[in-house]
Amino acid sequence: MSAPAGGTAGQDGPGPGAHEDRTGAGAPEAAGSPSTGPASGLLSWVEAFDGRVDAWFEPWRGSPAFDGAAKVITGLGDHGLMWAATTLWRARHTGP
């Protein structure tokens, strides 16, 4: 089976190495929202951290082995979240 142009087999979205811009560039700001203050400082820190993590993983983007491992890790995380939600739902009542 051949891979579609610009991507790998089974991959949704753009080809290897491409990722969406999550910096908010080009997104309109809410009217009247201040761009300074503690929230702005936190946002800047989160964006800088996100950029560093993206740079760390950039060499492995599009690698079938790395993508497979990432899917397994994500699936386990999702499964763990479901177990936690189930436990919280069951814990809402006391008794048998």
C-alpha positions as CSV (number, residue, x, y, z in Angstrom):
1,M,0.0,0.0,0.0
2,S,1.4,3.4,-0.9
3,A,1.3,6.4,1.2
4,P,-0.8,9.4,0.1
5,A,1.1,12.4,-1.2
6,G,2.5,14.5,1.6
7,G,1.8,12.0,4.4
8,T,2.3,8.5,5.6
9,A,-0.1,5.6,5.4
10,G,-2.8,5.9,8.1
11,Q,-1.9,9.4,9.0
12,D,-4.6,12.1,9.1
13,G,-3.7,15.7,8.3
14,P,-0.5,17.2,6.8
15,G,2.7,15.3,6.1
16,P,5.5,14.5,8.4
17,G,7.0,17.4,10.3
18,A,3.9,19.5,9.8
19,H,2.1,20.6,12.9
20,E,-0.5,23.3,13.5
21,D,0.4,26.7,14.8
22,R,-0.8,26.9,18.4
23,T,0.7,30.3,19.2
24,G,-2.6,32.1,18.5
25,A,-1.0,34.1,15.7
26,G,-3.7,35.4,13.4
27,A,-6.4,34.7,15.9
28,P,-8.4,37.7,16.9
29,E,-8.2,38.7,20.5
30,A,-11.3,39.2,22.6
31,A,-12.5,42.8,22.6
32,G,-11.3,44.6,25.7
33,S,-9.0,41.8,26.9
34,P,-5.8,43.1,28.4
35,S,-2.6,41.7,27.0
36,T,-0.6,42.3,30.2
37,G,-0.8,40.9,33.7
38,P,-0.4,37.5,35.3
39,A,-2.4,35.6,32.7
40,S,-0.3,37.0,30.0
41,G,2.9,35.9,31.8
42,L,1.5,32.4,32.2
43,L,0.5,32.3,28.6
44,S,3.9,33.4,27.5
45,W,5.6,30.7,29.7
46,V,3.3,28.0,28.4
47,E,3.9,29.0,24.8
48,A,7.7,29.0,25.3
49,F,7.5,25.6,27.0
50,D,5.3,24.3,24.2
51,G,7.8,25.5,21.6
52,R,10.8,23.8,23.4
53,V,8.9,20.5,23.7
54,D,8.0,20.8,20.0
55,A,11.6,21.4,19.1
56,W,12.7,18.3,21.2
57,F,10.4,16.0,19.3
58,E,10.7,17.5,15.8
59,P,13.5,15.1,14.8
60,W,11.1,12.1,15.4
61,R,8.0,13.5,13.7
62,G,6.8,11.1,11.0
63,S,8.8,8.2,12.2
64,P,6.6,5.0,12.1
65,A,8.2,3.6,15.3
66,F,7.8,6.8,17.2
67,D,4.3,7.5,16.0
68,G,3.3,3.9,17.0
69,A,4.8,4.4,20.5
70,A,3.0,7.8,20.8
71,K,-0.3,6.2,19.9
72,V,0.1,3.4,22.5
73,I,1.1,5.9,25.2
74,T,-1.9,8.2,24.3
75,G,-4.3,5.2,24.4
76,L,-3.0,4.1,27.8
77,G,-3.5,7.7,29.0
78,D,-7.0,7.8,27.6
79,H,-7.8,4.4,29.2
80,G,-6.4,5.7,32.6
81,L,-8.6,8.7,32.4
82,M,-11.7,6.5,31.8
83,W,-10.7,4.4,34.8
84,A,-10.4,7.5,37.0
85,A,-13.8,8.8,35.7
86,T,-15.4,5.4,36.4
87,T,-14.0,5.3,39.9
88,L,-15.2,8.8,40.7
89,W,-18.7,8.0,39.4
90,R,-18.8,4.8,41.6
91,A,-17.5,6.7,44.6
92,R,-20.3,9.1,44.6
93,H,-22.4,6.7,46.7
94,T,-21.5,5.1,50.0
95,G,-22.3,1.5,50.8
96,P,-22.4,-1.6,48.7
